[in-house]
Amino acid sequence: MDALSGLFSLIDRRLSYMKAVAAYKWSEGLPIDDATREDIVLRDSLSASRDMGLDVESMREFFLLQIQIAKQVQTAWHNKWKSEGVGRKSLPNADLQAQIRPALIEVGTDIVRKIKEALPLLQDNGCRALCTESIRAELKTELIEDEMKLKLLESLSRIKTA
């Protein structure tokens, strides 16, 4: 069960950075969508998955979902700030290149390792209720909806080894 808790905690840590990513993009007037960056993240994540002996196609589904949820969270922050009249330069702003992205890369690598460790539990149908309870408890990042958590769990349960 520690493997599950650790995995869900890492996913939560990655998603918790989305507020800082959103703040940077808000302050700089940048769009949420960044196809070039998404391609890089996906390529690097799939390479790490392959190196860990995980099926690339099932991992692709998980990483694409994680990217989609990250963008939903960033959009939710932008909508919140817009509705509150928050000025573009009024938010604390960490450097996306020097601070946020290196942290995201590190946690992304840790997520792949932890998926490999947690895979037997994720694929065990008898563990479904515990997995659901665990992901709901561990993903605490603001603006993450329960539906998003359950989609992540479903995607994780479909991951296979190579």
C-alpha positions, -999 to 999 in steps of 0.1 A, spaced: 0 0 0 30 23 5 37 21 -32 2 33 -40 4 61 -15 38 71 -27 26 71 -64 -5 92 -57 16 116 -35 40 121 -64 12 127 -89 -3 152 -64 31 169 -61 33 172 -99 -2 186 -102 5 210 -73 30 228 -95 3 237 -120 -7 268 -99 29 281 -103 29 272 -140 -5 290 -144 8 320 -124 39 323 -147 18 321 -178 -8 345 -164 20 371 -155 37 367 -189 4 366 -209 12 332 -223 -14 306 -234 -21 275 -214 -15 253 -244 22 247 -254 22 219 -279 60 220 -283 66 216 -245 39 189 -243 57 169 -271 90 172 -252 74 161 -219 56 132 -236 88 121 -255 109 122 -224 83 104 -202 78 76 -228 116 72 -230 118 68 -192 89 44 -193 106 23 -220 138 22 -199 117 10 -169 102 -19 -189 67 -3 -191 44 -5 -222 48 27 -241 13 29 -254 -4 24 -221 20 50 -206 12 74 -234 -25 73 -224 -16 81 -188 8 109 -196 -16 125 -221 -43 124 -194 -19 139 -169 -11 167 -194 -48 173 -200 -56 175 -163 -26 199 -158 -41 222 -185 -75 220 -169 -61 230 -136 -41 259 -151 -73 270 -170 -93 269 -138 -66 291 -121 -67 316 -150 -105 317 -149 -104 323 -111 -79 351 -114 -98 367 -143 -131 366 -124 -114 381 -93 -98 408 -114 -62 398 -105 -37 418 -125 -12 401 -147 18 413 -127 3 409 -92 10 372 -86 41 357 -71 60 343 -101 86 315 -99 108 311 -130 93 285 -153 126 275 -169 150 276 -139 127 265 -111 94 249 -121 104 227 -151 134 211 -134 112 202 -105 85 188 -128 111 167 -147 124 152 -115 90 143 -101 80 129 -135 109 105 -134 99 95 -99 63 89 -110 75 64 -137 96 45 -111 67 44 -87 43 32 -113 65 2 -119 65 -5 -82 28 0 -78 17 -18 -109 7 -51 -92 -17 -33 -69 -31 -11 -97 -39 -41 -118 -54 -61 -89 -92 -59 -92 -95 -68 -55 -76 -36 -47 -100 -13 -66 -118 1 -36 -86 7 -17 -70 23 -48 -100 46 -52 -99 56 -15 -62 62 -17 -62 84 -48 -90 105 -34 -71 110 -2 -37 116 -16 -46 140 -45 -51 172 -25 -41 199 -50 -66 227 -53 -90 226 -82 -85 188 -89 -120 174 -93 -129 139 -81 -137 129 -117 -101 138 -127 -87 116 -99 -108 86 -110 -98 91 -146 -61 90 -135 -67 58 -115 -84 41 -145 -55 51 -168 -30 38 -142 -49 5 -140 -45 -1 -177 -7 3 -177 12 -29 -187 47 -40 -187 66 -42 -220 
